[in-house]
């Protein structure tokens, strides 16, 4: 199964830890997983450390406090 997961968090917390565990578990069970997140954020760093495919996205309007 092909699975895409999107997360826009600028921090590393509970949801982000669960996301990486779920993504890695699905991958280890043979699924094709890709995670869309912000470049250079803690989530991106942890996902690439685990060898999970990452696509970079910019989500926000004209006023984006996290960018």
C-alpha positions in Angstrom: 0.0 0.0 0.0 1.2 3.5 -0.7 0.8 5.8 2.3 1.4 9.6 2.5 1.5 11.3 5.9 1.6 15.1 6.4 2.8 16.9 9.5 3.5 20.6 9.8 4.8 20.8 13.3 7.9 23.0 14.0 8.7 21.1 17.2 9.6 17.6 18.3 6.9 16.3 20.8 4.6 13.4 21.4 2.6 13.5 18.1 5.8 13.7 16.1 7.3 10.7 18.0 4.2 8.6 17.3 4.2 9.7 13.7 7.8 8.5 13.2 7.0 5.2 14.9 3.9 4.6 12.8 5.7 5.5 9.6 8.7 3.3 10.4 6.4 0.4 11.4 4.4 0.7 8.2 7.5 0.7 6.1 8.9 -2.3 8.0 5.7 -4.2 7.1 6.3 -3.6 3.4 4.2 -0.4 2.8 5.6 2.5 0.7 5.5 5.4 3.1 6.4 9.1 2.4 6.1 11.9 4.9 5.5 15.5 3.9 7.0 18.0 6.4 9.0 21.2 6.7 12.6 21.1 5.6 15.2 21.3 8.4 12.7 20.9 11.3 13.2 18.2 14.0 10.6 16.0 12.4 12.6 16.1 9.1 15.8 15.3 10.9 14.4 12.3 12.8 12.7 10.9 9.7 15.8 11.0 7.6 17.8 9.4 10.4 15.4 6.5 10.2 15.8 6.4 6.4 12.2 7.3 5.7 11.4 9.2 2.5 10.6 12.8 3.1 9.0 15.4 0.8 9.3 19.1 1.7 6.3 21.3 1.9 5.6 24.9 2.8 2.2 25.3 4.4 1.1 28.7 5.5 -0.3 31.9 4.3 1.2 35.4 4.0 1.9 35.4 7.7 3.5 32.2 8.8 5.1 32.5 12.2 7.1 29.3 11.8 8.8 30.2 8.6 
